Amino acid sequence: MPFDWSLNPYRGCQHGCSFCYARSTHSFLGMEADDTFQHHIVYKENAAEALRLQLDKWRRSRSGVQREVAIGTATDPYQPIEAKMKLTRQCLELLSEYQVPVSITTRSPLILRDLDVLKQMNITSINISINTLDPSVWRNLEPFTPSPALRLETVSRLVEEGFHAGIFMAPILPFLTDDEDSMESLIRSASEANVKFVMSSILRLNTSEVKSWFFQTLRTHYPQYVPGYAQLYQGSVYAKDSYRTETKARIQRLFSKYRIPVNEPFERKAAPVQHQEEQPVQLSFSF
């Protein structure tokens, strides 16, 4: 993974993306990976307190190595609940105090609320996730996310403010967002937004729970594609190698055409990190 630590103040996500690989984390708590993932949000009430304990331990034991913290690797740190709880902001304030390198991944313009804190931090990158500009695909598969247009405006604003900000073009969805016109439209818009980079990633169905929910969504909105997906992902969490190779080649051609800097995820391996002793308290409520 291209980071050393990850930080997720919330478990579950109100955005309700049908393809979210983090759905399976609800099963760890004995909950379902279906709509429960969207409507039953678990939050770490003492996230900042627990984070300070871990940062203090790191400060005492570190050997001069700056370890990066990735925020939003599982669920969106700026999903709607953050507007009220402000747990992500509290954690950012602490990370700013310790000057720990931080990357953030989100689908939400709410990140702009925290520009004052972000400007005081050691931000390595801000990744705004957008996988399509098609309004139908967006609404069917990401029912409660901010619109792609708002997300493009957000990344453009972040670049204007001097951040190393770009687009996480993920996940690329076979038969839905992988055609030449769709990908070119998004990459061209990214170029017009003056993004610093684009990352791309093809859909990964990492567990049976995630796969089951995604296929259920396909049967509802795109039943004609179910057989194709079944063939592409037969016996694997990844699409077949031939599909991935061909799709990535087309993406690279578009990046070259629009002179988009490429920032591929998973470029390096992180050093092993021992599990921390402090376990944050978790409370939850339903929507």
N, C-alpha and C positions, 0 to 999 in steps of 0.2 A: 504494500500500500504506500502511496506517496505522502505519508504523514506518520508521525510517531504516536500521537494520542488523538482520540476523538472525544467530542463532547456533545451530548444530546440532552437538553433540559427536559424534553418531552418524549413520551413513548405513545405511539399512535399519532395520526395526523388528520386534521379536519379537512385537508385538501382532497382526500379520498381518491387519489390516483389509482386506477384499477391495476396498474402494472407495478406498483411499489414493492420492492423486494423486502422492505421492512415489515410487511404485514405479518410475517411468520414470528416476529418478536412477541406479538400478543399471545401466541400459543405458549411461550415460556412462562406466562403468568396464569395459564389455565383459561385464557379467553380465546374467542374465535378470531380468525383472520378475515372474516367477512366484513359487513358494515360496522361490526363492533370496533374495528380498527379506526374507523372514522369518527364514531360517535362516543367512544369511551376513551378519553385521553388521560393518560397517567402523567403527572408532572412531579418533578423533584423539588419540593417546596424549599428545601435547604440546599439547593444546588450551589449557590455562591459560597455558603459556609463550607460545604464538603470540598469544593474546588480550592478554597484558600488553604485548607489542611494539606491537600496534595501538592499545591504549589510551594508551600513552605518546606515540605519534605524534599521536593525536587531542588529547591534553592540550597538546602543544606548539603545535599548529596551530589549535586551536579559536578561534572568535571570540565566545565567550560563549553559543553556541547549544547547548542540551542535546539530544542526539540519542538517541532511544529505541532500545533493543535488544530485539528480539522473540526469545524462546527457544522452540523447538519449532515452528517454521513448516513444517518438512519432516517430521521424524520425532520421536517422543516422547522428550523429554529425560529422562523417568523410566521408560523401558521397563526390563524386569528387569535388563539388564546394568548399569544405573546403580547398583544396590544394591552391586555389587562394585567397579566401576571408579571411581565417584564423580567422574566428569569434570564433570558438570553442577554438582555442589556446588563443585568447585574454581573453576569459572568464576563462579559466584555470589559466592564469597568475593572474587574480584577486582573484580567489578562493584560490590560493596558498598564496597570500598576507594576506588573512583573515583567512587562515588555517581552512576552512570549510570542514567537511567530505564530500567526493565525491565518487560516483560510476559512472562508464561509461559503456554503452552498445553500441557495434558497430559490424559491419561485415567487417571492413576495416583495412588492415595493415597500413594505413596512420597514425594510432595512434602512431606508432613507431617514427614518426617524432618528437613527442612532449615528448620523454623520458626525456629530460632535465628539462622540467617543471613538469612533473608527479613525478619526483624524489624529488621535493621540496614540494609536496602536501600531504595532509592527505587523501590518497586513501583507501577507504574501500574495494572496489572490482572493477575489470575490467572484464566485461562479453563479450566474443566473441561469437556471434550468429552463430551456425552451426546446421542445422537440417538434413543434409544428406551428404553422400560422393558419392552418385550416380550422375555421370556427366549429365545424361539425365534429371533427375528430377531437378537438380540444374539449368540447362540452360533453361528448360521450365518454371519454376516457379520463378526463381530469375535471370532474363536475364542479368542484368548488375552489379551483385555483384562480388567481388573478389572470386577466386576459393576456395572451402573448404580446399584444400591443403595449400594455402597461409594463410588462417585463422588459421589452426592448427599450422603452423610455427610461426604465430604472438603470439598466446597464449603461446607457448613454450618459445619464447623469453622473453615475459613479466614475466613468472615465473622465468626464469634465472636471470632477472634483479631484482628479489626480490618482485614482486607485488603479491597480493592476486588475481590471475587471473584464470578464468575458462571458461567453455563453457555453453552458454545458448542454450540448445537443444530444439529449438523452431522455429516455431511450429511443433509438430509432426503431420503429415498429414495421415489421415486414407487411407489405401490401397496403399499408396505411400512410406511412410518412417516408417511405424509402424510395419513391419514384423520383426521377430526375428533376421534374418541375418543383415538387414540394421541397426537396432539399436545396435546390438552387434559390428558391424564394427566401428561405430562411437564412442561408449563407449570405445572399446579397443584402438582406436587411441587417445582418450582423455587421457587414462591411460598412454600410451606411451609418451604423451606430458607432463606428470607430472603435470597435471592441479590440482589446489587446490580444485576444486569443479565442480560439474555439476548441473545445474538447468534444469528442464524439464517442458514443457507446451504443452498441446494439442490445436490444432487449435480452435480459437474462431472467429466466424463470427459475429462481434458485431453490425453491422448496415446493413440495406438493400443495401446500396451502396457497401459495402465491399463484401457482399454475392453475389450480382449480378455480380461484376467483377470477383470474384473467380470462380463462376460457368461458366462464359463465357470462362475463361482460361481452365477449365476442359473440356468443350465441344470441344475446339480446340485441346488439346493434349491428353486427357484421357476420351473420351466420354463414355467408358465402365463403368466408376466409378460414373457418374452423378446420376444414380438412388440410388446407395448406400449412397452417400452424402446427397441426398434429404431425405432419410429415417433417417439417423443419426442425421441430424440437423433440422428435421421437427419441426417447431414452437419454436425453441430455438436458441440462439447464441452459445450454447455449444453442443458437441456431447452427445448422450444419456449416462445416468449414468452408465449403464452396460458396455458400451465400455470404458469409462474413467477408471472405477475401474479395469477392466481386463488389460488395457494397462499400467496403473501405477504400477500394481503388477509385470508385466514382466520387466518394467524398474528397479524396486527396486531389482529384482533378479539379473539383469545384473550389477547394481551398486555394489551389494554385491560380485558378482563373481570377479570383477576387483578391488575391494576395493577402489571404487571411493567415496570421500566425497560428501555428498549430501547437497545442499544449496537451499532449496525450496523458491521460491518467495512468497510474500504475507504472511510472517510469523507474522507480527505485524501490529498494527493499528497506524497510525500517529496521533499526536495531531492536532486538527483543525487549519488551517492556514488561516488568513484573507487575502482577496484579496488586492494586493498592489495598491496604487493609480497611480504609474507611469506606463504608457503604452508605450512599446517600439514602435518606428517608424518601419514600415515595407515597404520595397520596393520589387519589383519583376522584373524578366526578364524570357524569355522563351528560351528553347534550341531546 
